[in-house]
Amino acid sequence: MARECAVERGILLTRTAPHPVHPLPMVLPLGPMVAPEQGASAAVGLRLSDALRVGTHTPRD
């Protein structure tokens, strides 16, 4: 399902609606109450998401 979403995102960004669709930056509030392991797992998740984007040939922006 995640791959399908990435492919659909690429279609929206390049063909269907490139004028109103723009990628948004993500901010993760990693403060002192967040355990280092949680921050590391969030970083891994973001990297996997980016790898999925690259794998589906979706543009970064």
N, C-alpha and C positions, 0 to 999 in steps of 0.2 A: 504494500500500500504506500509506503514511503517513496518507493521508486516512482510509482504512478503519479504521486503528488509533485515530485521533482520534474518529471517530464511535462506535466500540465503547467507547472510554473514557467518552464522554458517556452512553451507554446504561447502562454499569455504575454511573456516579456518580449518575444520576438515577432509573433505573427498576429495573434488575435487582437490584442489591445496594448501595443507598446507605448502609446501616448499616456493613458491614465494609470498604468501599472508600473510601480517602481519598487525595487527592493528596499527594505527598511533595516537599519542597523539593529542589532540585538544588544541589550545591556543586561548583565547578570549582577544583581546586588550581592556580592560576596563580602560580607562584613565580618566582624569578629565573632558573631554568633554561628557562623557557618564553619563546619569542620573542614580541615584541609582535604580530607577524602572526598567530601561532597563537591568541593571546588574542582578537584582533579577529575571526578567523574563527569561533571558538567563540561569541562574542557574536552574530554574524550568524546562526549556526545556531539559537541559542536564540530570537532574535527571530522567525525564520522559523517555528519550531515554535509559538511563541505566536500568530503570525498564522494558522497552520493551525487552531489551537484556536478562535480567534475565528471563522474562516470556517466551521467546522462547528457553530458555536453550542454548543460544549461549555463548561460552567461552569468558572470558574477554580478554585474550591474547593467 
